[in-house]
Amino acid sequence: MRGEINLCQVDKSYAKEIYKKIKLDILNLKIKDGDFLTLAELAEKYNVSKTPVRDALGTLEIQGYLKSLPRKGYLVKAVTQRNIRESFQMRSILEIAAVNSAVEIASDSELESILQLAMKFPNDSQSGEISEFNELNDMFHMLIIKATHNSLLIETCEVIMENLSRILLMDCKKLEFINEKEDHINIAKALIERDSKKAEELMVKHISHLEARFYSK
């Protein structure tokens, strides 16, 4: 009985790790829209049984990344125009709430750390890789959100940011590094000044610009 419990715990642990790896590959476009995944293929790749792989893929299906094809495998669902529109809408709503809350709640040191991170953004495409930019970008926006000290808002925004990271990677050819850096620095300075109106206006403009650039591809 004890051995069965331990085996179950091992499968769950493997499933969690495999879930993270597959999801990261989807978000980084290493696994692309329309790719077909099978239990056997992934079990062999990760050197585990099919059970933890099945659990991991089931979770990703629930989250909307995959579509199950009975007795065949899983299809990576494409990002749709509706996905993009709704993701940007939700991000705008949540980050407006975040900057207003951070202005009221965050400590001076928390706001200063947001500015320090903004200063690390690359100035041009030669000095910064797309993956590096995306990592800094996610960290910057999540720092603002975490400065609200609202656990539910943080959890919700993490999901939205993950979804958008996949979308924005498709947009990398139109990325203007110097403008992105200035945008983030200006938002951070408005937060430090505790100017909620200015911070909100800058955040709305920043997100609207990202959305417009994507649709202009």
VEXVEXZA-364743 format. One record per residue (C-alpha): x, y, z. Coordinates in steps of 0.02 Angstrom, whole numbers, padded with zeros to 5 digits, always signed. Layout:
BEGIN
XYZ;...
! end
This chain:
BEGIN
+00000+00000+00000;+00140+00118+00047;+00229+00078-00117;+00072+00119-00216;+00057+00287-00129;+00238+00328-00163;+00218+00279-00346;+00067+00393-00360;+00165+00537-00283;+00308+00509-00405;+00187+00513-00554;+00112+00677-00491;+00285+00751-00470;+00335+00699-00646;+00170+00766-00715;+00203+00936-00637;+00378+00946-00710;+00324+00887-00882;+00179+01010-00879;+00301+01153-00846;+00418+01098-00986;+00281+01076-01117;+00196+01239-01070;+00360+01335-01078;+00396+01262-01250;+00223+01318-01308;+00246+01493-01237;+00419+01508-01317;+00352+01442-01483;+00466+01290-01481;+00303+01194-01493;+00201+01288-01622;+00018+01313-01664;-00050+01159-01751;+00086+01040-01689;+00025+00866-01647;+00078+00786-01482;+00062+00603-01432;+00079+00517-01264;+00205+00392-01332;+00314+00525-01411;+00320+00633-01254;+00341+00485-01136;+00494+00433-01235;+00560+00611-01243;+00550+00635-01054;+00590+00453-01012;+00434+00427-00905;+00276+00324-00914;+00122+00385-01007;+00026+00421-00846;+00114+00583-00794;+00118+00640-00976;-00070+00611-00990;-00099+00712-00830;+00011+00855-00892;-00075+00862-01061;-00245+00855-00978;-00202+01009-00875;-00142+01102-01029;-00304+01056-01117;-00406+01128-00974;-00303+01288-00985;-00343+01303-01170;-00173+01266-01246;-00218+01095-01319;-00364+01005-01400;-00385+00819-01368;-00410+00707-01518;-00482+00543-01450;-00369+00392-01474;-00245+00499-01572;-00162+00632-01467;-00167+00819-01435;-00166+00966-01555;-00087+01132-01504;-00226+01260-01521;-00188+01413-01626;-00197+01587-01554;-00354+01666-01625;-00401+01847-01654;-00525+01829-01512;-00389+01763-01396;-00281+01913-01437;-00420+02041-01417;-00482+01969-01252;-00306+01952-01182;-00265+02134-01217;-00433+02190-01146;-00404+02094-00985;-00226+02154-00970;-00281+02335-00988;-00417+02317-00857;-00305+02228-00732;-00151+02337-00754;-00251+02497-00737;-00313+02429-00571;-00135+02377-00526;-00052+02547-00554;-00187+02637-00455;-00171+02513-00312;+00019+02514-00315;+00022+02704-00303;-00078+02692-00142;-00006+02534-00064;+00172+02501-00125;+00323+02554-00023;+00450+02677-00092;+00578+02537-00108;+00456+02430-00209;+00424+02572-00331;+00610+02611-00343;+00646+02429-00388;+00521+02444-00531;+00618+02593-00600;+00784+02504-00580;+00717+02358-00682;+00653+02476-00817;+00829+02547-00834;+00893+02373-00880;+00790+02362-01039;+00897+02354-01198;+00917+02510-01304;+00920+02421-01472;+00903+02252-01554;+01091+02227-01560;+01112+02242-01372;+00963+02136-01323;+00888+01973-01375;+00700+01954-01395;+00694+01821-01259;+00789+01935-01141;+00669+02078-01177;+00516+01969-01149;+00585+01908-00983;+00619+02086-00924;+00450+02144-00987;+00357+02008-00891;+00459+02044-00734;+00424+02231-00746;+00237+02216-00762;+00226+02079-00630;+00327+02188-00509;+00193+02322-00526;+00057+02194-00499;+00145+02115-00350;+00163+02289-00274;-00026+02288-00250;-00008+02145-00123;-00169+02072-00192;-00144+01885-00211;-00297+01859-00321;-00246+01998-00440;-00069+01928-00448;-00131+01752-00488;-00250+01814-00623;-00120+01926-00704;+00009+01786-00710;-00109+01687-00822;-00141+01838-00936;+00045+01879-00949;+00087+01699-00993;-00041+01699-01133;+00019+01866-01200;+00203+01815-01196;+00162+01686-01330;+00068+01816-01432;+00203+01949-01418;+00340+01830-01475;+00250+01824-01642;+00269+02013-01649;+00456+02025-01618;+00502+02092-01790;+00414+02256-01754;+00489+02279-01581;+00567+02452-01556;+00683+02431-01407;+00719+02614-01371;+00534+02660-01367;+00495+02511-01257;+00629+02562-01133;+00565+02741-01125;+00386+02681-01099;+00435+02573-00951;+00544+02707-00872;+00406+02837-00887;+00279+02720-00807;+00398+02684-00664;+00433+02869-00634;+00247+02907-00628;+00227+02772-00495;+00370+02843-00393;+00287+03014-00404;+00127+02932-00340;+00037+03007-00489;-00099+02878-00520;-00180+02975-00662;-00017+02990-00759;+00031+02809-00724;-00139+02750-00784;-00130+02854-00944;+00045+02791-00983;-00004+02610-00952;-00158+02622-01063;-00055+02702-01202;+00081+02570-01183;-00039+02422-01195;-00138+02503-01337;+00024+02527-01433;+00070+02344-01411;-00101+02288-01473;-00100+02407-01622;+00075+02352-01672;+00022+02171-01671;-00128+02202-01783;-00023+02304-01904;+00087+02155-01948;
! end
